[in-house]
């Protein structure tokens, strides 16, 4: 049987670093994985195919983000039970995750197939690319089951302290996706539909490998012997932890869409500049995202073991590690922002406007180090709702209104508009610090003090 890792043991920084590195590599591979279809179609197909993949990819990314957020609830719940040595409850949570997310994946697949035309209309797909986009989305929709399934298995393993095996699965999927993209798009000339088929095949293989791994390591056999197959209290625990995270991810995507729509009113150059800078910011935040994801699983295990004082030390270490990357990105953005924007475009006007936007926006690379890590600490420590609450406040009271105000000035400046994101993050930081001081004292809290359900007595 596989040997789970107790993240509550050993030196905190060494444990955090070992657990974070696979997360970081997974994030980088997923970023490359997502860019593969667009790159290949842009290389071997026409602008219609590029438009179809770009639009359809945005829709599928939203669904993937929702899946990751929801299954993160399972990681937190399993991590807490593992930390508390509640072996029977781990079995209930695992099987409940399979049932719940199996139903969710089928529902998402049905809804996406049913709403293909309304989705294309809402995304304002150009008429000449409408049919190709519809084909791309239709084919990608059949991979939703595999996307959710992979994230379920990854969530289970990470809750048990294993972040390396999911990295292996995503690495294999990435190789398959790039290889089949070359075959279907490059050699056979299938365009966007070929890219969709390639993606679904890679997703299916990654899920198959994940299930085979669980079977070979004895986890499926172990959990099959534990009854019942579904526990409502476990389902509530998974969704209670995962739904706020998923809604927060959705909220971020919605705010990006709203701000992008507002910036589009400034013209093509501004729109292109914002699009390029958003890509740069996403890549720059990958290390912070990886550290915070690792911290969430670690905090869950510490919460289950009643070691939240040690978890606060892990929070400080994680924040410090994130700040190394955050300040590095800020320094690069201030030193030569034009060169960074020039990685994605050769248009001198876009580079000039993007450089202005990046100079101010890059302050967010530092502020999110605090916010992301505290969000992970709250989610893993039994308070998953607060990150959603402060994100709602910061987004709708600061980021969107301030962006709108600056965009509609008589002489709008991309440099000033870029301050909207760090201003919102600064408010989130203040709220997070207040919540941390209020709900986490220096005294060691009891393991049962959080909002997660306990299904059985902890094993000795």
C-alpha positions in Angstrom: 0.0 0.0 0.0 1.1 3.6 -0.6 2.7 5.3 2.3 1.0 8.7 3.0 3.2 11.6 4.3 2.5 13.3 7.6 3.1 17.0 6.9 3.0 17.6 10.7 6.4 16.0 11.2 10.0 17.1 10.6 11.3 20.6 10.1 8.5 22.9 8.8 10.5 24.7 6.1 12.0 21.5 4.7 8.6 19.8 4.6 7.0 22.9 3.0 9.7 23.1 0.3 9.5 19.4 -0.5 5.8 19.5 -0.7 5.7 22.7 -2.7 8.1 21.9 -5.5 5.8 19.3 -7.2 3.0 21.8 -6.9 5.1 24.4 -8.7 6.2 22.0 -11.5 2.5 20.9 -11.9 1.4 24.5 -12.3 4.1 25.1 -14.9 3.2 22.0 -16.8 -0.5 22.9 -16.7 0.3 26.3 -18.0 2.2 24.8 -20.9 -0.5 22.1 -21.3 -3.1 24.9 -21.7 -1.0 26.8 -24.2 -0.2 23.8 -26.4 -3.5 23.8 -28.3 -3.4 27.5 -29.1 0.3 27.4 -30.1 -0.2 24.4 -32.5 -3.3 25.8 -34.1 -1.7 29.2 -34.4 1.3 27.5 -36.1 -0.5 25.1 -38.4 -4.0 26.5 -38.9 -5.8 29.8 -39.7 -7.1 32.7 -37.6 -10.5 31.0 -37.4 -9.0 28.1 -35.6 -7.0 30.4 -33.3 -10.2 32.3 -32.4 -12.1 29.0 -31.7 -9.3 27.6 -29.5 -8.9 30.9 -27.6 -12.6 31.3 -26.9 -13.3 27.6 -26.2 -10.2 27.4 -24.1 -11.4 30.2 -21.9 -14.7 28.4 -21.3 -12.9 25.1 -20.5 -10.5 26.9 -18.2 -13.4 28.2 -16.2 -14.8 24.7 -15.8 -11.3 23.4 -14.9 -10.9 26.2 -12.3 -14.3 25.2 -10.8 -13.3 21.6 -10.7 -10.0 22.4 -9.0 -11.7 24.6 -6.4 -14.3 22.0 -5.5 -11.9 19.1 -5.2 -9.7 21.3 -3.1 -12.4 20.8 -0.4 -11.7 17.1 -0.5 -8.0 17.7 -0.1 -8.6 19.8 3.0 -11.1 17.3 4.5 -8.9 14.3 3.9 -5.9 16.1 5.2 -7.7 16.9 8.4 -8.8 13.4 8.9 -5.3 12.1 8.1 -3.8 14.5 10.6 -6.3 13.3 13.2 -5.6 9.6 12.3 -9.3 9.1 11.5 -8.7 6.3 9.0 -12.3 5.2 8.6 -13.3 8.8 7.9 -10.7 9.0 5.1 -12.3 6.0 3.5 -15.8 7.6 3.7 -14.5 10.9 2.4 -12.7 9.3 -0.6 -15.7 7.3 -1.7 -18.0 10.2 -1.1 -15.8 12.4 -3.3 -16.0 9.8 -6.1 -19.8 9.8 -6.0 -20.3 13.5 -5.6 -17.9 14.6 -8.2 -18.9 11.9 -10.6 -22.4 13.4 -10.5 -21.1 16.9 -10.8 -19.0 16.0 -13.8 -22.0 14.5 -15.6 -24.1 17.6 -14.8 -21.3 19.9 -16.1 -21.0 17.8 -19.3 -24.7 17.9 -19.9 -25.1 21.6 -19.3 -22.1 22.5 -21.5 -23.5 20.4 -24.4 -27.0 21.8 -23.9 -25.8 25.4 -23.8 -23.2 25.4 -26.6 -25.1 28.0 -28.7 -25.8 30.3 -25.8 -22.2 30.1 -24.6 -20.9 31.1 -28.1 -23.4 34.0 -28.2 -22.4 35.3 -24.7 -18.7 35.0 -25.7 -19.5 37.1 -28.9 -17.7 34.7 -31.2 -17.2 36.1 -34.7 -19.6 34.7 -37.3 -16.9 33.1 -39.4 -15.5 31.2 -36.4 -18.8 30.2 -34.8 -19.1 26.7 -36.2 -15.4 25.9 -35.5 -15.8 27.2 -31.9 -18.9 25.1 -31.5 -17.1 22.0 -32.7 -14.1 22.6 -30.4 -16.3 23.1 -27.3 -18.5 20.1 -28.2 -15.5 17.8 -28.3 -13.8 19.3 -25.3 -17.0 18.9 -23.3 -16.6 15.1 -23.4 -13.4 15.5 -21.5 -15.0 17.2 -18.4 -15.5 13.8 -16.7 -11.7 13.2 -17.1 -10.8 16.7 -15.9 -12.9 16.3 -12.7 -11.7 12.7 -12.2 -8.1 13.6 -12.4 -8.6 16.5 -9.9 -10.4 14.1 -7.5 -7.5 11.6 -7.5 -5.0 14.4 -7.2 -7.0 15.9 -4.3 -7.1 12.6 -2.5 -3.3 12.1 -2.9 -2.4 15.6 -1.8 -4.6 15.3 1.2 -2.6 12.3 2.1 0.6 14.3 1.7 1.6 13.1 -1.8 2.2 15.9 -4.2 4.7 14.1 -6.4 2.4 11.5 -8.0 -0.1 14.1 -9.5 3.0 15.8 -11.0 3.8 12.6 -12.8 0.3 12.3 -14.2 0.2 15.9 -15.5 3.7 15.5 -17.0 2.6 12.4 -19.0 -0.6 14.1 -20.0 1.4 17.1 -21.2 3.7 14.9 -23.4 0.6 13.1 -24.9 -1.2 16.4 -25.6 1.8 18.0 -27.4 2.5 14.8 -29.3 -1.0 14.3 -30.5 -1.4 18.0 -31.3 1.5 17.6 -33.7 -0.2 14.6 -35.2 -3.8 15.8 -35.5 -3.1 19.5 -36.1 0.3 19.6 -37.7 0.4 16.4 -39.8 -3.3 15.6 -40.4 -4.4 19.3 -40.6 -7.5 18.9 -38.5 -7.3 22.4 -36.9 -9.2 23.2 -33.8 -11.2 20.0 -33.7 -8.0 18.0 -33.8 -6.6 20.0 -30.9 -9.8 19.2 -28.9 -9.5 15.5 -29.6 -5.8 15.6 -28.6 -6.8 17.3 -25.3 -9.5 14.8 -24.4 -7.2 11.9 -25.2 -4.5 13.3 -22.9 -7.1 13.9 -20.1 -8.4 10.3 -20.4 -5.0 8.8 -20.2 -4.0 10.9 -17.2 -7.2 9.7 -15.3 -6.7 6.1 -16.3 -3.1 6.2 -15.0 -4.3 7.8 -11.8 -6.9 5.1 -11.2 -4.4 2.3 -12.0 -1.9 3.9 -9.6 -4.5 3.9 -6.8 -5.4 0.2 -7.6 -1.7 -0.9 -7.7 -0.9 0.8 -4.4 -3.9 -0.8 -2.6 -5.9 2.3 -1.9 -8.9 1.2 -3.9 -9.0 -2.2 -2.2 -8.6 -0.6 1.2 -11.5 1.9 0.7 -13.7 -0.7 -1.0 -13.8 -2.7 2.2 -15.0 0.3 4.2 -18.7 0.9 4.2 -20.9 2.8 3.4 -20.0 4.1 0.0 -21.6 7.5 0.6 -21.9 9.6 3.7 -23.9 12.8 3.6 -21.8 14.4 6.4 -18.7 13.8 4.3 -20.3 15.3 1.2 -21.3 18.4 3.2 -17.7 18.6 4.5 -16.2 18.4 1.0 -18.6 20.9 -0.5 -18.4 23.2 2.6 -14.6 23.4 2.1 -14.5 23.4 -1.7 -17.5 25.5 -2.8 -16.1 28.8 -1.4 -12.8 28.1 -3.1 -14.5 27.4 -6.4 -16.7 30.5 -6.1 -13.7 32.6 -5.4 -12.0 31.2 -8.5 -15.1 32.0 -10.5 -15.3 35.5 -9.0 -11.7 36.2 -10.1 -12.6 35.1 -13.7 -15.7 37.2 -13.7 -13.9 40.3 -12.5 -11.3 39.8 -15.2 -14.0 39.6 -17.9 -15.7 42.7 -16.6 -12.5 44.7 -16.5 -11.5 43.4 -19.9 -14.8 44.5 -21.3 -14.4 48.0 -19.9 -10.8 48.2 -21.2 -12.0 47.1 -24.7 -13.8 50.5 -24.9 -10.4 52.2 -24.9 -9.5 50.5 -28.2 -7.5 47.7 -29.6 -4.1 48.8 -28.3 -5.3 49.0 -24.7 -7.1 45.7 -25.0 -4.1 43.9 -26.3 -1.8 45.5 -23.7 -4.1 44.3 -20.8 -4.3 40.8 -22.3 -0.5 40.4 -22.6 0.1 41.8 -19.0 -2.6 39.4 -17.6 -0.6 36.5 -19.1 2.6 37.8 -17.6 0.9 38.2 -14.2 -0.6 34.7 -14.3 2.9 33.2 -14.9 4.5 35.4 -12.3 2.0 34.2 -9.7 2.5 30.5 -10.3 5.1 30.0 -7.5 2.8 31.8 -5.0 -0.1 29.7 -6.1 1.9 26.5 -5.7 3.1 27.5 -2.2 -0.4 28.4 -1.1 -1.8 25.1 -2.4 0.8 23.2 -0.5 0.1 25.3 2.6 -3.6 24.5 2.5 -2.9 20.7 2.6 -0.3 21.2 5.4 -2.7 23.3 7.4 -5.5 20.7 7.1 -3.2 18.0 8.5 -2.1 20.3 11.3 -5.7 21.2 12.1 -6.7 17.6 12.4 -3.7 16.9 14.7 -4.5 20.0 16.8 -1.2 21.7 15.9 -2.4 25.1 14.7 0.3 26.9 16.5 2.8 25.0 14.3 0.6 25.7 11.3 0.9 29.5 11.9 4.7 29.0 11.7 4.2 27.2 8.4 2.1 30.2 7.3 4.9 32.6 8.1 7.4 30.4 6.3 5.2 30.0 3.2 4.6 33.8 3.0 8.4 34.4 3.2 9.0 31.8 0.5 6.3 33.4 -1.7 7.8 36.9 -1.2 11.1 35.7 -2.7 9.3 35.1 -6.0 7.0 38.1 -5.6 9.8 40.6 -5.1 11.8 39.1 -8.0 8.8 39.6 -10.3 8.3 43.1 -9.1 11.9 43.9 -9.7 11.9 42.6 -13.2 8.7 44.5 -14.0 10.2 47.8 -12.8 13.6 47.2 -14.4 12.5 46.5 -17.9 8.7 46.1 -18.3 8.9 46.6 -22.1 11.1 43.6 -22.5 8.7 41.4 -20.6 5.7 42.6 -22.6 7.7 42.1 -25.8 7.8 38.4 -25.1 4.2 38.1 -26.3 4.0 40.9 -28.9 6.1 42.9 -31.4 3.7 45.8 -31.7 5.6 48.9 -30.3 2.3 50.6 -29.2 1.1 47.6 -27.3 4.6 47.2 -25.7 4.6 50.8 -24.6 1.1 50.7 -23.1 1.6 47.3 -21.6 4.8 48.5 -19.9 2.9 51.3 -18.2 0.2 48.9 -17.1 2.7 46.3 -15.8 4.7 48.8 -13.7 1.7 49.5 -11.5 0.0 46.2 -11.7 3.2 44.3 -10.7 2.8 45.6 -7.1 0.1 42.9 -6.8 2.8 40.2 -7.2 4.0 41.1 -3.7 0.6 41.7 -2.0 -0.9 38.4 -3.2 1.9 36.6 -1.4 0.3 37.5 1.9 -3.3 37.2 0.6 -2.9 33.8 -1.1 -1.1 32.2 1.8 -3.6 33.5 4.4 -6.4 32.2 2.2 -4.8 28.8 2.1 -4.3 28.9 5.9 -8.0 29.8 6.5 -9.3 27.2 4.0 -7.1 24.4 5.5 -7.9 25.5 9.1 -11.6 25.2 8.8 -12.7 28.8 7.7 -13.1 28.4 3.9 -15.9 31.0 3.7 -13.8 34.0 4.7 -11.6 34.1 1.6 -14.7 34.3 -0.6 -16.2 37.1 1.6 -13.1 39.3 1.5 -12.7 38.6 -2.2 -16.2 39.8 -2.9 -15.6 42.9 -0.8 -12.3 43.8 -2.5 -13.6 43.0 -6.0 -16.9 44.9 -6.0 -15.9 47.7 -3.6 -12.5 48.4 -4.9 -11.2 46.7 -8.0 -14.1 47.0 -10.4 -15.3 50.5 -9.3 -11.8 51.9 -9.3 -11.0 50.4 -12.7 -14.2 51.9 -14.1 -13.4 55.3 -12.6 -9.9 55.4 -14.0 -10.9 54.0 -17.4 -13.5 56.7 -17.8 -11.3 59.7 -17.0 -11.0 62.3 -19.6 -7.4 61.2 -20.3 -7.2 57.6 -19.0 -3.7 56.3 -18.2 -2.8 52.6 -18.3 -0.3 53.3 -15.5 -3.1 54.5 -13.2 -5.5 51.8 -14.2 -2.9 49.2 -13.2 -3.2 50.3 -9.5 -6.8 48.9 -9.2 -5.6 45.3 -8.7 -3.0 46.0 -5.9 -5.5 48.4 -4.2 -8.0 45.6 -4.0 -5.4 43.1 -2.8 -4.3 45.6 -0.1 -7.8 45.8 1.3 -7.9 41.9 1.2 -4.6 41.9 3.1 -6.0 44.2 5.9 -9.2 42.0 6.2 -7.1 38.8 6.3 -4.8 40.1 9.0 -7.9 41.2 11.1 -9.4 37.7 10.7 -6.2 36.0 11.6 -5.8 38.0 14.8 -9.4 37.5 15.7 -9.8 33.7 15.1 -6.3 32.3 15.7 -4.9 33.0 19.1 -1.4 31.9 20.2 -2.9 29.2 22.3 -3.1 25.7 20.8 -6.8 25.2 19.7 -8.4 21.8 19.9 -8.7 19.7 16.7 -12.5 19.6 16.9 -12.8 23.4 17.1 -13.1 23.9 13.4 -16.2 23.5 11.2 -15.2 20.1 9.7 -17.3 17.1 10.6 -15.9 14.2 12.6 -17.4 10.9 11.5 -15.7 8.4 13.8 -13.4 8.4 16.7 -9.8 9.0 15.9 -7.6 6.0 15.8 -5.0 5.6 18.5 
